[in-house]
Amino acid sequence: MRIQKYLSMQGILSRRKAEEYLKNGWISVNGKVVTELGYQFDPQKDVLELADEIKKIKEEYIYLAYYKPRGILTNCAQNGEKEIRDVLPAKYRQLHSIGRLDKESEGLILLTNDGIFAKAILNAERPHTRIYEVWINKELTEDMREILEQGVYILGIKTKKTKIEVLGKKHFHITLREGKNRQIRRMVRNVEGVVLQLKRVQFGNIKVEPLRIGDYRLLTKKEITYFLE
């Protein structure tokens, strides 16, 4: 297979970044520098090595899962408000959030200093699922559920189809494949309801559990690879 495909599958580099490093002459196979993007590599027989420049860059990348509490902004805090970087340890304050949750929402937020990884997650051409747990002020009827699943118009644009799993009369999971500003709150308002509590419980293959409110952890290699393949 191509070197960039192998590195992506192993969660080592994105394909685009691997191509960049190949051009830089930072990747070698069996002791020989390879710069050809179409070079065929056999992981079972060949020995692939990364230059020290790549190793140094990779060591600086951080991938974090954080359980954002209600009342904390994702970013751009004003007038005494707090945002995520204000409550994380100093060593993580240079990280950037991938997407956002509004102030009154809680749940999973991913943070990184790897721009390629962030771009891969938010790539509209390869949308990743987002699962939210929602509590509303009225009973979710079958008609309301059908409308929400088929999509509603927000600011003149129809949302993509969703999937709803009923957990209780006023309690459900909703799965989205997009992330418009305050989307779920606006969708529920479209069926004459109000969101009382909103929590993002999963993004792609990453779940907020077993984190508790305010907790964080580093992503696993498998979790990172999922978004780069």
N, C-alpha and C positions, 0 to 999 in steps of 0.2 A: 504494500500500500504506500501511498505518498506519505512523506515525513510529517507534513502538516496535519493530515488526517489522524495519524497515530498519536501525535502530541495532543491533539484535541480530545481524542477518545480517552486518553489517560489523564485528562484534566490538568495537563502541564502548561499548555499554551492554547490560546484560541488559534484557529486556522490563519486568520489574518495576521496575528502577531508572529506566528511561526514563519509565514512567508516573508515578513519584514526581516526577521532574524536570519533566515536563509540568505537573503540578499546581502545582509551585513557580513556574511561569512562566519556566523557565530555557531553553526551546527556542523558536526562532522560525523561521518559514518565509517567505521573501521579505520579510524585515524586520519581520514581524508576529508578535508573541508568540502561541503556540498553547497552549491549556490543555485542549482537547477530546481525550479519549483515542481517540475514533474518527475523528479527522481523517485524511483521505486525502491522501497525499503522493506526488508523482511525482518520483522521483530524477533523471529525464532532463530535467525542465524546472524544477523548483523548487530554490531555494537554501535549504538547512537550516543553521542556525547554533546553536551551543551557547554558553550564557552563560559568563562567566569563572568562575563558581562551579563549573561542571561541569569545566571544563578544569583547574582547580586540584586538584579531587578526583582526576581521572583521572591527573594527573601523579604523585600519591602512591601509586598502585597498582603493585605489583610481582608478577610471576608467574615463579616459578623452578622449574626441573627440577634435581634433585640426585640423584647416585648415592650412596646411603647405603652405607657399608662395614659389614661384619659387626663386631659389638662395640660399635656406636654405637646408643644408644636413639633412637627418634623424638622422644620428649619424656619429661618426668617422671623425670629421672636422680636417683639416690640413692647415698649412700655412695661418693663418689668416681667414680661412673660418668660417662660423657660422653653428651650428647645432641646432636642436630643443631645447635642454636643455639650450642653450645660450639665448634664447628669451622668454622662459616661466618664470613665477614668481618662486622665489626661492623654494617655498613650493612644486612645481611640478618637480623639477629638478632631483629627485631621480627616477622618473618613466622611464620605458623602453618602447620603441616603439614596436608595434606588426607589424612585416613586415616593409617594407620601401617604400619610393618613391625616385626616383633619384633627383639630384639637380635641374634639369630643369623642373621637374614635380611639380604640385601643387595639393591640395585637402586633402581629409580626411586621417588622421593618428590617430590610436587609441594608447593610452598609458596607462600603468598600472604598479603596483608593485605586482600584483597577478599572480604568475607564472602559476597556474592552469588555470586561465582564458585565459592567453595568449596561452597556449598550446592547449586549446579547440578550439580557433579561428583558429589556424594554423594546426589543425589535418587534414592530407591528406586523412584520411579515411572518414571524414565527411566534405568535402570542402564547404566553404561558397562562395556565389557569390560576385564578385567585379565588380562594374560598373564604367566605365571611359568615360569621354567626350573627344573626339579626333578631332583635326583639322589637316589636312594634306595639302601637297603642290599641289595636283592634284585631279581631279574629281574621286570620288569613283565609278568605273564601277560595273556592275552586276557581271562580272567575278572576279574582285578583291574581292568583297563582299563574293562570294561563296567560294573562296579559303581561306579567313580569317576565315569564319565560320566553314569550315571543318577541319581547322588546318594546320599548316605549320611546317616544320622541323627547329628547332633551335639547333645548336650544335649536330646534329644527332638524336635528340629526337623530336617527333611530339607533338605539343601542343594539348590540349583537344579542342573539339568543342566549338565554341563560338556563341553568338547571337549578331547581329548588327542591330541597329535601326538608319536609315538614318535621319539626321536632316537638312542636306543641301548638296550641291554638294561635298563639301570637309569637311563635318562636320558630325559626327556620335557618337552614344553611342555604346560601345562594352562591353559585359558581359563575364567575365572570371570566371572559377572555380579553378584557380590555380594562382600562383604569381611568375613566373620565373623572374630572373634579366633582367630588361629592355625589358620585353616580348613584349609589344605592339609596341615599336619602332622597334624591330627586326622583328616582324610579318609584319609591314607595309613596311619595307625595303625589305622583301621577295617578295612583289608585286610591287617593284620598286617605292615606295613612300617614303616620309620623313614626320615624325611627326613634326608639327610646334608648337603645344601646346597640353598638356596632363593634364587632371584633373580627379582625382578619386572623384566621386560624391556619391558613396554608397559602404558600406561593410556590407554584411548580411542585417540586418534590420535597420542599422544606416546610415542616410543621412548627407551629409556635410551641406546642407541647414538647418536652415537659417544662419549658420555661415558665416562671411565674412573673407577675407584673414587675417590670423594672430589671429583670434578669437579662443576661446576654451570654452568647457562646460563639466560638469560632465555627465556621462551616466545615463539614467534612470534605475530603477529596471527592467522594461520590456525589455530594450535593453540588459542588462546584462544576464537576464534569457534566452534569445533567444539562446545564445551560450553555455549555460550550460545544456540545456535539452537533 
